[in-house]
Amino acid sequence: MANDEKISHSEGSAGSESPRQVVDYAHIPRRKYFASAQGRALRAQIAIAGSIGFLLFGYDQGVLGGLNAAEEFLQQFNHPSSSLLGTINAIYEIGCCVGALIVFVCGEALGRKKCIYIGAVIMFIGAALQASSFGVAQMLVGRIVCGLGNGFNTATTPLWLCELLPAKRRGRDVSTAGNLIAFGIIIAYYFNIGLSYTTGPIQWRLPIAFQGVFIILQLIWTKFLPESPRWLIKHGRHEEAIDILAQLQGTNVPCDAPTVIEQKRLIDEALALENAGGPWKFSEVFKNGPLKIRRRYIMVIGIQAMQQLAGNIIIQVTYAHSESDH
């Protein structure tokens, strides 16, 4: 495309009737992201940031399961009954559910990165409450708050990765990052094993507080990485989105490169299709239509339900405690 060529499109959401905006692809301001990375290096940094989020999820999910048998932990909370100990563990998932539902309602307005920031800050507060707990009530509140933040994190991070990574690598990279949940659980377990040979509150406070390391890393890494181009286009920030698309393509790729323009066109078309029937309604979940929304929801919910019904969470939470009773 010639350098002086300009392309016009609707500002704001695709398919809207807002005034038309003319974008000069050749003269779009260029931004710098993590260590001025572009192309493969930038995609790698994005994948690492997402992986840290999944590691954090796994670590936070597994850390308390290994502390159920720690004598210092049990003494601090007056040797809670099995039902109370189960509540302390399980109430975290309630917080996760609430956090994910909040993202469902408000996430589109906030943006992907802002949701990750909010989730990380809430998780940090929850981790601090848990690590400084001297009673069951504070521990319960800390678990709920930490779960709330994790709901933001896990509901947003996969979406952010999918909207930034190229289609041919999206499945592999997101699946790899998702598998790191298990690795986070392993880190938590071995950390707990190592500290089981110590005495004093550090035996259980340090493992809980250590998740703050992952939270800070995620905050710093994500801060210097781009927002989702799809979200930016949907909210009228076209020039920023085009610049990101170009930088994701390769090193020093111009914004008016044909591949960049084509990718932008495909996103515009997808957004126009989504908005063709007007604003999204919850009733669409129960209808198939051209986007097969009902089928997608059934598949996603089914996969998640089967994962949990396999019993892995029960083993994570209760096995160590049951072993300590023998």
C-alpha positions as CSV (number, residue, x, y, z in Angstrom):
1,M,0.0,0.0,0.0
2,A,1.3,3.5,-0.8
3,N,2.6,5.4,2.1
4,D,0.2,8.3,1.6
5,E,-2.9,6.0,1.5
6,K,-5.5,6.6,4.2
7,I,-8.3,4.2,5.3
8,S,-11.5,5.3,6.9
9,H,-13.6,3.2,9.3
10,S,-16.2,3.7,12.0
11,E,-14.9,4.9,15.3
12,G,-15.9,2.9,18.4
13,S,-17.5,-0.5,18.2
14,A,-17.6,-2.1,14.8
15,G,-21.0,-1.6,13.2
16,S,-21.8,1.5,15.2
17,E,-23.1,4.6,13.7
18,S,-20.5,7.0,15.2
19,P,-18.7,9.5,12.9
20,R,-16.2,8.0,10.5
21,Q,-12.6,8.4,11.3
22,V,-9.7,8.5,8.8
23,V,-6.6,6.6,9.9
24,D,-3.3,7.3,8.1
25,Y,-1.6,3.9,8.4
26,A,1.8,5.3,7.3
27,H,2.0,7.9,10.1
28,I,0.7,6.1,13.1
29,P,2.8,6.9,16.3
30,R,4.9,3.9,17.3
31,R,5.1,2.8,20.9
32,K,7.7,0.7,22.7
33,Y,6.9,-2.3,24.8
34,F,9.0,-4.6,27.0
35,A,12.7,-4.0,26.2
36,S,11.6,-2.6,22.8
37,A,10.8,-6.2,21.8
38,Q,8.9,-6.8,18.5
39,G,7.8,-9.9,16.6
40,R,8.8,-13.2,18.1
41,A,10.5,-11.5,21.1
42,L,7.3,-9.5,21.9
43,R,5.1,-12.6,21.6
44,A,7.4,-14.5,23.9
45,Q,7.2,-11.8,26.5
46,I,3.4,-11.9,26.3
47,A,3.4,-15.7,26.7
48,I,5.7,-15.4,29.7
49,A,3.4,-12.8,31.4
50,G,0.4,-15.1,30.8
51,S,2.4,-18.1,32.2
52,I,3.1,-16.2,35.4
53,G,-0.6,-15.6,35.8
54,F,-1.3,-19.4,35.4
55,L,1.6,-20.2,37.8
56,L,0.1,-17.9,40.3
57,F,-3.3,-19.6,40.0
58,G,-1.7,-23.0,40.5
59,Y,0.4,-21.9,43.4
60,D,-2.5,-20.2,45.2
61,Q,-4.7,-23.3,44.6
62,G,-2.2,-25.7,46.0
63,V,-0.4,-23.9,48.8
64,L,-3.0,-24.3,51.5
65,G,-3.6,-28.0,50.8
66,G,0.0,-28.6,51.9
67,L,-0.4,-26.6,55.1
68,N,-3.4,-28.6,56.4
69,A,-1.1,-31.0,58.2
70,A,1.4,-28.3,59.4
71,E,1.4,-28.4,63.2
72,E,2.1,-24.7,63.5
73,F,-0.8,-23.9,61.2
74,L,-3.2,-26.1,63.2
75,Q,-2.0,-24.7,66.5
76,Q,-2.5,-21.1,65.3
77,F,-6.2,-21.8,64.5
78,N,-6.8,-24.0,67.5
79,H,-6.8,-27.3,65.6
80,P,-9.9,-26.7,63.5
81,S,-12.3,-29.5,62.8
82,S,-12.3,-31.2,59.4
83,S,-15.4,-29.3,58.3
84,L,-13.9,-25.9,59.3
85,L,-10.7,-26.8,57.6
86,G,-12.6,-27.8,54.5
87,T,-14.4,-24.4,54.6
88,I,-11.1,-22.5,54.9
89,N,-9.9,-24.3,51.8
90,A,-13.1,-24.3,49.8
91,I,-14.2,-20.7,50.4
92,Y,-11.4,-19.6,48.2
93,E,-13.3,-21.0,45.2
94,I,-16.4,-19.0,46.1
95,G,-14.2,-15.9,45.8
96,C,-12.9,-17.0,42.5
97,C,-16.5,-17.5,41.2
98,V,-17.5,-14.0,42.3
99,G,-14.4,-12.4,40.8
100,A,-15.0,-14.2,37.4
101,L,-18.7,-13.0,37.5
102,I,-17.6,-9.4,38.1
103,V,-15.3,-9.6,35.1
104,F,-18.2,-11.0,33.1
105,V,-20.2,-7.9,33.9
106,C,-17.5,-5.2,34.0
107,G,-14.5,-6.7,32.1
108,E,-15.3,-5.3,28.7
109,A,-15.5,-1.7,30.0
110,L,-12.3,-2.0,32.0
111,G,-10.1,-3.7,29.4
112,R,-7.9,-6.8,29.6
113,K,-4.8,-5.3,31.3
114,K,-6.8,-3.3,33.8
115,C,-8.7,-6.4,34.9
116,I,-5.3,-8.2,35.4
117,Y,-4.0,-5.2,37.4
118,I,-7.1,-5.1,39.6
119,G,-7.0,-8.9,40.1
120,A,-3.3,-8.8,41.1
121,V,-3.8,-6.0,43.6
122,I,-6.8,-7.8,45.2
123,M,-4.8,-11.0,45.3
124,F,-1.9,-9.2,47.0
125,I,-4.3,-7.9,49.7
126,G,-5.8,-11.3,50.2
127,A,-2.3,-12.9,50.5
128,A,-1.3,-10.3,53.1
129,L,-4.5,-11.0,55.1
130,Q,-3.8,-14.7,55.1
131,A,-0.1,-14.5,55.9
132,S,-0.8,-12.2,58.8
133,S,-3.8,-14.2,60.2
134,F,-4.1,-14.8,63.9
135,G,-7.6,-16.2,63.8
136,V,-10.0,-18.1,61.6
137,A,-12.2,-15.1,60.7
138,Q,-9.2,-13.2,59.2
139,M,-8.1,-16.3,57.3
140,L,-11.5,-16.8,55.9
141,V,-11.7,-13.1,54.7
142,G,-8.2,-13.4,53.3
143,R,-9.2,-16.6,51.3
144,I,-12.3,-14.9,49.9
145,V,-10.4,-11.7,48.9
146,C,-7.6,-13.7,47.3
147,G,-10.1,-15.9,45.4
148,L,-11.9,-12.7,44.3
149,G,-8.6,-11.4,42.7
150,N,-7.8,-14.8,41.2
151,G,-11.2,-14.8,39.5
152,F,-10.2,-11.5,37.8
153,N,-6.9,-13.1,36.8
154,T,-8.1,-16.4,35.4
155,A,-11.1,-14.9,33.6
156,T,-9.0,-12.3,31.8
157,T,-5.5,-13.8,31.2
158,P,-6.5,-16.5,28.7
159,L,-8.6,-13.9,26.8
160,W,-5.7,-11.4,26.7
161,L,-3.3,-14.1,25.4
162,C,-5.7,-15.3,22.7
163,E,-6.3,-11.7,21.4
164,L,-2.6,-11.0,21.2
165,L,-1.0,-14.2,19.9
166,P,-1.3,-15.2,16.2
167,A,-3.9,-17.7,15.4
168,K,-1.4,-20.4,14.2
169,R,0.3,-20.4,17.7
170,R,-2.7,-19.4,19.9
171,G,-3.8,-22.9,20.8
172,R,-0.3,-24.2,21.6
173,D,0.8,-21.2,23.6
174,V,-2.4,-20.9,25.6
175,S,-2.5,-24.6,26.3
176,T,1.2,-24.6,27.4
177,A,0.5,-21.6,29.7
178,G,-2.6,-23.4,31.1
179,N,-0.6,-26.5,31.9
180,L,1.6,-24.3,34.1
181,I,-1.2,-24.3,36.7
182,A,0.0,-27.8,37.6
183,F,3.5,-26.6,37.8
184,G,2.4,-23.8,40.2
185,I,0.8,-26.5,42.4
186,I,4.1,-28.5,42.4
187,I,6.1,-25.4,43.4
188,A,3.6,-24.9,46.3
189,Y,3.9,-28.5,47.4
190,Y,7.7,-28.6,47.4
191,F,7.9,-25.2,49.1
192,N,5.6,-26.6,51.9
193,I,7.8,-29.8,52.1
194,G,10.9,-27.7,52.5
195,L,9.5,-25.6,55.2
196,S,8.0,-28.5,57.1
197,Y,11.4,-29.1,58.6
198,T,11.3,-25.7,60.2
199,T,9.5,-24.5,63.3
200,G,7.6,-21.4,64.2
201,P,5.0,-19.4,62.2
202,I,7.4,-19.2,59.2
203,Q,6.4,-22.8,58.5
204,W,3.0,-21.6,57.1
205,R,3.2,-17.9,56.8
206,L,6.1,-17.8,54.3
207,P,4.5,-20.2,51.8
208,I,1.3,-18.1,51.8
209,A,3.2,-14.8,51.5
210,F,5.4,-16.1,48.7
211,Q,2.6,-15.8,46.2
212,G,3.3,-12.1,46.4
213,V,6.4,-12.7,44.3
214,F,4.3,-14.1,41.4
215,I,1.9,-11.2,41.8
216,I,4.6,-8.5,41.6
217,L,6.2,-10.2,38.6
218,Q,2.9,-10.4,36.8
219,L,2.2,-6.7,37.5
220,I,5.6,-5.6,36.3
221,W,5.6,-7.8,33.2
222,T,2.1,-6.9,32.1
223,K,2.7,-3.2,32.7
224,F,5.1,-3.0,29.8
225,L,3.2,-5.2,27.3
226,P,0.4,-4.1,24.9
227,E,-3.4,-4.2,25.4
228,S,-5.5,-6.4,23.3
229,P,-5.8,-5.0,19.7
230,R,-9.3,-6.4,19.5
231,W,-10.4,-4.6,22.6
232,L,-8.8,-1.3,21.5
233,I,-10.5,-1.5,18.1
234,K,-13.9,-2.2,19.7
235,H,-13.4,0.9,21.8
236,G,-12.3,3.2,19.1
237,R,-8.5,3.2,19.7
238,H,-7.6,2.1,16.2
239,E,-4.2,3.7,15.8
240,E,-2.9,2.0,18.9
241,A,-4.3,-1.3,17.8
242,I,-2.7,-1.1,14.4
243,D,0.7,-0.3,15.9
244,I,0.4,-3.4,18.1
245,L,-0.7,-5.6,15.2
246,A,2.4,-4.4,13.3
247,Q,4.8,-5.0,16.2
248,L,3.4,-8.5,16.8
249,Q,4.0,-9.4,13.1
250,G,7.7,-8.8,13.2
251,T,10.6,-6.4,13.7
252,N,10.2,-3.0,12.1
253,V,7.0,-4.1,10.2
254,P,5.3,-0.9,9.0
255,C,1.8,-0.1,10.0
256,D,0.7,0.0,6.4
257,A,2.0,-3.5,5.6
258,P,-0.6,-5.5,3.7
259,T,-0.6,-8.3,6.4
260,V,-1.3,-5.7,9.1
261,I,-4.2,-4.1,7.1
262,E,-5.6,-7.6,6.4
263,Q,-5.5,-8.5,10.1
264,K,-7.2,-5.3,11.0
265,R,-9.9,-5.9,8.4
266,L,-10.6,-9.4,9.8
267,I,-11.0,-8.0,13.4
268,D,-13.4,-5.3,12.0
269,E,-15.4,-7.9,10.3
270,A,-15.6,-10.2,13.4
271,L,-16.7,-7.3,15.5
272,A,-19.3,-6.2,13.0
273,L,-20.7,-9.8,12.9
274,E,-20.9,-9.8,16.7
275,N,-22.7,-6.5,16.8
276,A,-25.0,-7.2,13.8
277,G,-28.0,-8.1,16.1
278,G,-27.5,-5.2,18.5
279,P,-26.0,-5.3,22.0
280,W,-25.3,-8.7,23.5
281,K,-28.1,-10.2,25.6
282,F,-27.8,-13.0,28.1
283,S,-30.5,-14.9,26.3
284,E,-28.1,-15.5,23.5
285,V,-26.4,-18.1,25.7
286,F,-29.4,-20.4,25.1
287,K,-29.5,-19.8,21.3
288,N,-27.2,-21.2,18.7
289,G,-27.4,-18.7,15.8
290,P,-24.6,-18.1,13.3
291,L,-22.0,-17.7,16.1
292,K,-22.9,-21.0,17.8
293,I,-22.9,-19.3,21.2
294,R,-24.9,-22.1,22.9
295,R,-22.6,-24.8,21.6
296,R,-19.5,-22.8,22.8
297,Y,-20.9,-22.3,26.3
298,I,-21.8,-26.0,26.6
299,M,-18.4,-27.1,25.5
300,V,-16.5,-24.7,27.8
301,I,-18.7,-25.4,30.9
302,G,-18.5,-29.2,30.2
303,I,-14.7,-29.1,30.0
304,Q,-14.4,-27.2,33.2
305,A,-17.0,-29.3,35.0
306,M,-15.2,-32.6,34.0
307,Q,-11.9,-31.2,35.1
308,Q,-13.3,-30.5,38.6
309,L,-15.4,-33.7,38.8
310,A,-12.3,-35.8,38.2
311,G,-11.5,-35.2,41.8
312,N,-8.1,-33.5,41.6
313,I,-9.2,-30.7,43.8
314,I,-10.3,-33.1,46.6
315,I,-6.9,-34.8,46.5
316,Q,-5.1,-31.4,46.6
317,V,-7.0,-30.1,49.6
318,T,-7.6,-33.2,51.8
319,Y,-4.9,-35.7,51.1
320,A,-2.2,-34.1,53.2
321,H,-4.5,-33.6,56.2
322,S,-5.9,-37.2,56.0
323,E,-2.4,-38.5,56.0
324,S,-1.5,-36.6,59.1
325,D,-4.3,-38.3,61.0
326,H,-2.7,-41.8,60.6
